């Protein structure tokens, strides 16, 4: 398998493991872009959130919460951003489901929110398209 995250899970590639359980694996992102940037992945190969089963997603969310609480309660961070992309159009580059935890402190200079150019459609039109019935 050529999936880099599967290779990390199988210890074919070394990682800085933060946490592991039966279903999930969390490790530091090697980009070194932000202190504590952590990736949380399922141990089974799933492409993205559009393909994940409810049980696996629940395990992922529990792990994300556990790590996030640890960072805030024990590691000196004040909050976290949780980031995710599903699909090429959303700029997903590794096609193994993963969530980014970005630990935050006040005035850390990190701007984790994208700059949007503004909606193109009327809110009512968008609402009619998106609502679940």
Beta strands, then each sheet from edge to edge (+ up, - down):
strand 1: 17-20
strand 2: 24-28
strand 3: 38-42
strand 4: 79-83
strand 5: 98-104
sheet 1: 1+ 2- 3+ 5- 4+
end
